[in-house]
């Protein structure tokens, strides 16, 4: 049994037609037909029924298809590992994203990753901060962008930058909020994110500090949605300072008081995977993208677990 026979088997099963499978494999139709016949002879099973419209898997073919796909996947994984041993980073990594793509520089990050590591496939998953953190811990994500306080023995982190949040309100509310205190602010409707998000934690800490509880709450789970709800007159919320200032300049929001809440943007991953070639490749790209210093090295030659300084924003 040869790998090229299994590739032909899977290609015909997916295409349902010998000619289309041959085109996908860049070989002749008689060659694919011969490979299928040889595989059937070796297995002593009929894998396809030949019909006027194409090729249909038999019950035996259907059962063996998954096994063929596993064998091919294992062979590809072995090739990727061999390339990694030669210094080529390959495979697939799942990365959690959050906030504004421009804010986390996702375009620059992906472009640099593709250019440096063409065999590394990056799969992006937009997550709420707390969910992204949990998925990194569980292994559902290989790494994730994250902002907020972070201290966990199992999680490695790369500090990217500081971020400041401001209290923003609809522009039309300026006259009624200009002299408002915290007790009056608590009477206004607020737009907040789900409790697993860092945005929610920042806002709750602010409320607790001033001993207030908003009487009306609207929940949203994305930064762009929150900003649009504030602009539309739904309520107040925390908005990233650069975005808040941009919308204030456009006359879309007003900023209440001089409240500034600071947090940190990180790139997180499991400590246990800090020497994984794919994780090291992503960290290298990020350090260059954000112009961060290389981590200090211990006497044993391994990176010390400390945070590099933030990039200038």
N, C-alpha and C positions, 0 to 999 in steps of 0.2 A: 504494500500500500504506500503510495507516494503522496507528498503534500500537494503536488500539482493536481492529482486526481481529486483530492478533497476540495481544493479550490474550485475546480470545475463543477463538482457536485453541488457546492453551496451556491455558485453563480447561477447554475441552471435552475435550482430551487427558487432563487430570488427573482430571476427574470421570467421563469415559466416558459422559456423558449431557447432552443439551442443557438440560433443565430444571434440573438441579443446577448446571450451569455458569452459567446465567442467574441463579440465586439467589446464587451466590458473587459474581457481578459486579454484582448489584443492578440488572439490566436485564431486559427481557422476553425470553421464549423466542423469539418471532419475530425480535426484533432480533439475537440471537446467531446464529440460523439464517441470517439475511440476511447477516451479516458473514462467516460461514464461506463461504457461497456466493459472495460478492464476492471473497474472497481466492482461492478455488479458480479462479474465472474469470480473475482477473488472472494467476495463476501457470500457468494452463492445466494444472492437476493435480487429481486427486481426493485429498483429504487424509484423508477418513474413509469408512468403509463403514457405512451405516445398517443396523442389525440390530434384531431385535425387542426386544433387551435394552438397546440404547443405541448409542453411537458408538464404533467401533474404528478406530484409525489404520491407514491403508494403509502400504505400505512407503515410499512417497514422503513421507507425513505423518510417519512415524517419523524419517526422515532430516532433514527440515526442522524438526522440533520443537526440536532443540538450537540451531539457528540463531535461531529465534524467541525462545528464552529468552535468548540472548546479546544480541540487539537490545534486548529489554526491560530487561535488566540494565544495558546501556550507557546507555539512556535514563534509568534511575533514578539511575545514577552521576552523570550530567550534572546532574540535578535537585539531587542532594546537594551537588555542587560549587558550583552556583549559590547554594544556601542558605548554604554555608560562606563564600562571597564576601560574602554579606550579613551575616555574623556568626553564622549558625546552624550549629552543629557537627552533622554527620550522618554516617552510615555505620556500619560494624561494626569493633570492636576486640577482639582476642583477648588476654586477660589471664591470666597464670599465677598460681595461688594455691598456698599451702603452709601448713603448720602448722595451728593451730586457727583457724576462721573468726572467732571472737570476738577472738583475739589480734591478728589483722591488720585487724580492724574492717571486714570485708567487707560486712556488712549496711548499716552507715552509709555506706560508700563507694558501694554500688550505689544506695541510696535517694537520696542527694544527686545522683548522676550522672543518674538518671532524672528527678529534679525539675528540674535545671538544663538538661539536654541531652536532651530527649525524643526527638530524632531520632537519637541515638547509641546503637547497640545494643552492649552489653558481653557478650562470650562468655567464660565462665570455664573454665579448664583446670587441674585440680589436678595439680601436678608435684612431683617431687623437686627440691630447690634447684638442683643442678648441671644437671639436665635443663632446668629453666626458663631458666637463664642461657644455655645453648647454643641454645635455641630462639629467644631474643630476638636473639642474634647471627645466626642463620640466617634470621630473618624469619618463622619459623613462629608466633611470638608477637609481638604489637606491644609488649607490656610485661609485666612480671612482678614480683610480690613476691619478695624474696630476702633471705636472711640469711647473714652471714659476711664475711670479708675480701674487698674488691672493689677492684681496680685494673685497668682495661682501657681503652685509649685510645678504643675504639669505643663504650663504654657510658656513658650518662648515668645519674645516680642521684639519688634524693631520700632523705635519711636520715629515717627515721620514728621509731625509738626504739632504745635499748639493750635487750639481753635477757641474763639470767643463767641458767646451767644448773647443776644440782646432781646429785651422784651419789646415785641412789635405789636401794634394795633392797627386796625383799619384807619386810613387817612382821615375819614370823616369823623372819627372819634376824638380828634386832637383837642378840641375845645373843652370836652367834658373830662378829659384825662390829664390835662396839663397840670392841674393842682391836686389831682387825686392822690390819696394815700393808700396804704396797703389794704385797709378795710374796705375802701371803695373799689379797689381793684378786684378784691375777692368776689364782689357782686357781679362782675362782668363775666360773660361766657369765655371759656378758655378752650383752645384746641391743643390736645395732648396726644402723645403716642401710646401704644400698649405698654403695660407695666414691665415687659421684658426689655424694653429699649432704654438706652442710656439717656436719651432725650427726656423720657418720662422721669428717670431718677434725678436728673438735673432740676427739673421743674418741681418735683416733690420736695427736694432739699430746700429750694427757694421758698416754697410755701411753709415748710416746717420752721425755717429760720425766722420767718415773720409771723408765725402763728396764725396762718389763714387757711381756709378751705374754700376753694371755688364753689359757687352754688350751681353753676352750669358747666358741663364738660362735654366737648365733642371730640371723638377719637378719630385719629387718622394715622396711617403707618408709613408715610413717605414724606421726606423733607419738601419736595416740590408741591405735594398736595397741601401740606400745612401752610406753606407760603401763599398758595392760591386761595385757601380758605380765609386767611387773614386779610388779604387784599379784597376779597369778596364781601367782607363785613361780617363774617361768622363769629369771630372772636379774637382774643389775644393769644400769643404763643411766643415761645423762644424761637428765634431764627438766627442762623449764623451771621455774624456781624457784617461780613462783606456783602452777603446777599441782602441783609436788612438795610444797609446803607445805600445799596444800589436801588432798592425799591423805594426808599425814602426820597432819594434824589429824583425819582420818576414821579413822585407825588402819589404813590400807591399805598404807603403805610406811614405811620408816625411811630417814633420810638419813645417809649415811656420811661422817664427817669434816666439815670445813668447806670442802670444795673448791667453788670458784665459778669458772665459766668464762664470760667475757663475750663477746658477739658483737653485731652490729648488724643491725637489720631495715631493708631498703631497698626502694624501688620503682625498678626499672631499665627502661631503654629505650635504643634506639640514639641516639647523639649526632647522627647524621645526620638524625634525625626530631624534634629538639627543638623545631622551629618548626611541626611538623605540628599542625593545629588540634585533632585528636582527642587527641594526646598532651598538648598544652598544657591542654586541657580537663580531662583526668584528673589532671594535676599540680595544677591549681587546686582541684579537688575534694578531693584528698588534703591539700593544705596547710590547707584549712579544717577537714577532718575531724580532722586531727591537731594543729590549732592551731599550724602552723609559720609562721615568718616568710617573707615574700616574698624571692626571691633578689636579691642586689645587682645593680645594672645598671652596665654599662661605659659609658664616655663615648660609645660608638656607639649606646647605647640597647638593646643586647642583653643577656640575662642572663649574668652571669659564671658560669663553671663552678666553682662551689664548693658545698659541702654546707651546707644550712641546719642549724641546731642541732637536736638531738633533742627530741621532745616530752617532757613530764614524764609518767612512767608512774605 
